[in-house]
Amino acid sequence: MTQPKIFLITGVSSGFGRAFAQAALAAGHIVVGTVRTEVARQAFADLHPGRSLPLLLDVTDTDAIEPAVVSVERDIGPIAVLVNNAGYGHEGILEESPLAEMRQQFEVNVFGVVAVIKAVLPFMRQRRAGHIVNITSMGGFITLPGLAYYCGSKFALEGVTEVLAKEVRDFGIRVTAVAPGSFRTDWAGRSMVRAGRSISDYDRLFDPVRQAREEKSGRQAGDPAKAAQALLTLIEAEAPPVHLLLGTDALGLVRDKLATLEAEIAAWEELTRSTDFT
């Protein structure tokens, strides 16, 4: 068995967060998991009394994050692994979706993540050790109509993660963006916010996309328990990647995106090069 570590995992009430926490606990680790309700707090505490330690915290309450992390470090011990999992999906045509919904999507999926990182980093930097895992999405690489706000937030998180990895690599801190494809979580169910429809011009494009996503919910190919085991493998790796895709669908779609991008770059290379001083 590997040496037990203290994990801080955000959003452990359901989905990936719950699967990650269960796998880490089964492997003998201690998991501090953030929850937002008293009911969820008690449910998580009951998972493995003494090692599943709930933390009442909403990642959008940025003023509460630093004191919470300080209390974990002081009262429980050094956070070895941070898994930024808390997040949700927004579905809606860009023109139809209120700007306030985009702000909220970024508050949770980007600003909340960065706030947690900023609270944990000083401790990891002092120890010259730690692993930060940001759960992004294949939607941080590929896009579909109706996911502008969600994909925008995940593209942003992929970029933030990549920069952070370069900034802290000399401190012994490893950083990985884990991008799952379609998994059997409630992401497309109760965890998704759906904007209302109002412009019929988009019906032909978007209605089939929304219908297909609803029909696929609960029948996705990805197994959250296997994703959780992949996370444990990642944590123990000597040289973990900065980007890790999870799921065959993510692998195929991202490879197709990269091939299309390369072809587009090549097709417009002459115009690209024409802007240099000669």
N, C-alpha and C positions, 0 to 999 in steps of 0.2 A: 504493500500500500504506500502511496505517496504521502509526503508530509502534509498534515492538515493545514489548510489555509483559511483565512477569513475572507469571504466574498461579500461585497456589497452589490446587491442586485436590485435595480429599480423596477417597480411594477410586477410584483410576484403574485398578484391575486389570480391571474389566469394566463392562458396562452404560453408563449415562450418563457416568460418570466417564471411561471410556476414550474414548467418543465426543467428549466435551468437549475432552479433552486432544489428540486427533488433529486436531480442527478448529482449535484454537488454534495447534498446531504448524504445520499447513498454512498458516496465515495469517501465519507468521513470528514468532510469540511464543515466549517461553521458558516452559516449564511445569515447575514443581516439583510432583510428584504423590506423594501418600502411598500407601504399600503396607504390607502386614503380613507378607510372607514374602520370603525371599531370592530365590526363584524369580520372584516378581512384580517384585521390584526389578530383576533383570537384564533381564526382558522389557520393562519400561518404559524402562530405560536404552537398550535397543537400538532403540526406536521412532525416535528421531532423535538420535543421539549428539551431545552438546554442548548440546542444547536441551531434551531430555526428561530431567529430573533427578529420580530417585527419592528419596523420603524415607521411611525405615522408621519408621512411626509408627502406633500404634493410638489412635484418638481417645478411647477410654475410659481411656487412661493419661494422665490429666490432668496429672500432674507432669512428664511428658516434653514436653508441647506447647509451653510457653513457651520452654524452651531450644532446641527445634527451630526455632521461628520466628525466634528471635534469630540462630541460625546461618545461616538463609536470608538474612536481612537483611544480615548481616555478610559472608558469603562469596559470595553470588550477586547480591544487589541488592534494591532496594525492591519489595515486593509491591504491585502496582497493582490486582490483581483476586484476591479470595478467593472460591472456589466451594466451599461446604460441601455436598458431594455424598454423603459416606459415610453409609450408613444401610441398613436392611433392613426387611422387612415381617414382622409377626407376625399369624398367622391363628388364631383360636380364639374360641369362645363365651366371654363374660366369666366366667360361673359355673364353667366348666370349666378356665379358664386360671390356672395358678399365679401368685400375686402377684409372685414372683421374676422371671417372664418379662416382666411389665409394667415392673419396675424396669430390667431389661436393655434393653428397648425404648427407654425414656427415656434411659438412659445413653448409648446410641449416637446416637439421633435428636434428642435435645434437649441434654443436658448436654455431650456431646462437641462439638457444634456451637458452643455458647456458649463453651466453653473455648478453641476455636480463635479465635473472634471476639475474645475478651478478650486473647489473645496478640498478635493482629495490629493491633488498634485503636490502641494507643499510637503506632505507627509511622505509620499513616495519618493520625491526628489531628495529629501533629507536622508532617507534610507538607501537611496540609489538602487531601488528595486520596486517592481510592481508591474501589473499588466492591466491596461485599460482596453475594454472591449465595447465598441459601440455597435449596437444592432441597427443596421441600416436596412437595405432592401435591394432586390434586383431593380426596383424602381428608382434606385440611385444611379442606375446605368441606362436602363431602357424605359420607355414611356408608353402610355396608352391614353387615348382620349378620355377625358373626365378625371384625370388624376394630376392635374397641373400643380395644385397646392401640395399634395402629398409627395409627388416626385421631386418638386422643387425643394422640399425640406430634406429629402433623403440625398439628393445631389449635393446640397449644402453640407450635410453631415459627412458624406464621403470626403469632400474637400477639406473640411475641418480636421477630420481624422488623419488624413494623409500629411497635412502640415504639422499637426501635433507630433506625429511619429518622427518627423525629422527634427523637431525642436527638442525632444526629450531622449533621443536614442543614446546620447552620450552619458545619460544619467542612469543607465540600466533599466529604464522603463520601456516596456514594449506596448505598442498600440496597434490594435487590429479593428478594422471595419468588417463586420460579419454581415453579408448580404443574402438573406434567405429568398428563395423563390416562393412558390405557393405551398403553404403548409396548412395542416388541419388545426388552425387556431380560430378564434372568433374575430380575427381581423376584419373579415368581410361581413361579419354578422353584427352583433351588438356594439362592437368596438369601432364601427365605421360611422362617420357623420356624413349624411347625404344631403347635398344642397337640393332645393326644389327645382323643378323644371318650369320654364316660362317661355322659351323661344323655340318655336316649332321647326325652325330651320335646322336645328341640330338633331332632330328626332331620328332621321335615317342613319346618322353616324353613331349616335350614342345609345339609343335604346337597345340595340343588340349587345353592345358591350356591357351595359348594366345588367341585362337579363342573363347573359352568360356568366357573369361574376356571381350573381345570386344563385344560379343553378349549381355552380361549382362549389359553393360554400359547403364545407363539411365533407367534400369528396376530393380534396386536393391530394396530390401525390406525396407531399412531404409529411414526414412523421416527426412531430415535435420532440419525442423522446430520443430519436436518433440525432436530431439537431443538438440536443443537450449533451449527448455523448461526444459529438464532434467538438463542442465547446470545451469539454474536459481534455480532449486530445490536444486542442489548440493551446490550452493553458500550460500543458506539460511540455510543449515543443521547445527545443533548444533555440530554434530560429523561426519564430512564428511569422506568418505573412502579414503585410499591412492590409491586404484585401483578401477576404475569403468568401467565396460564393458557396451557398448551400442549396442543393437540389439540382436535379438534372435539367429541369426547365430553365432555371437561372443560368446554368452553364451554356445551354444552347442559345438562349435569347441574347445573352451578353456577347457570346462569340459572334453571332449574326450582326449585332450592333457594331462591334469593332470592325468587322469585315466591311460593312456598309460605310462606316466612317472613313476607313482607309481608302476605299474606292472613291468616295466623294473628295477627299483631300487630293488624291492623285488627279482627278478630273479637273480640279480647279487650281492645280499647282502653279500653272503659268501666271494666272492673275495674282495668286498669293505672292509669288516672287517679284512681281512687277512693282511692288510698293517700296522696295529698297532704294536708297540712294545709289546712283551709278556713276 
